[in-house]
C-alpha cells in the first residue's frame, strides 16, 4: 500500500533523508510563499471549516476553498501526505509548477531521487464529484487518523489546504504552547513591512493585488 511504503521509508531513512528539510510541504511554502511564482497569481486558501466524512470516505470541499481566484473554480486537487499527521491538498497548477523547482531539490542528487521516489510518487489526483466531494483513499485517512462518519478539519494555509482530524489538531496545538501575543505581533510587523514595501514600489503593489 502507498501509505505503508511511505511510512517505512520515512522511518528507515529519516536520518539520511533529513525529513524536516525534505518534506514537500516546506518546499511548497518556500516556492510560492513569495508570490512571484505561478504567473504572478497569489492563491489564498483561508479559514477553517469542518465537514463530516461519510461512510464511503467522501467529504465535501468547502466552497470558499474551491473558488479562490477571482471566481475561478477548481474541480480537482492533488493530495499528499502532510506534516504532523495532516494531509495536503494543492491545485494541479501549483503542483505542476513545483515540479520545475523540484528538478534541483534537494541539492544532493541521490536524495533528490529518493525524494521523488518515496514522496512525490505518493501524490494522487482527486476529482470533485457533482456534489463537490472528494473520495480519499483509506491509507491516507489512516495516516491522518480520520475515520468514516467523523469530522474533517480543513485549514486554509494560504497556498495550500491542510486536512486534519480535529482532535489531533487540538492536541498538537496544546502541545506547542503557542504564544498568541508573539504571533500577533509578528503578523502585524509583516503587515507593516508589506505596507512600506508597497509605498516604496507603488507600481508593483498595484499589479500584485496587495
Secondary structure, DSSP 4 states (H G I P E B T S, - for coil): -HHHHHHHHHHHHHHHHTHHHH-HHHHHHHHHTTS-SSTT----B--EEEEE--TTSEEEPPHHHHEEETTEE-SEEEEEE-GGG-EEEE-HHHHHHHHHHGGG-SSSHHHHHHHHHHTGGG-EEEE--TTSEEE--HHHHHHHT--TTSEEEEEE-BSSEEEE-HHHHHHHHHHHT--HHHHHHHHHHHHHHHHHHHHH-HHHHHHHT-
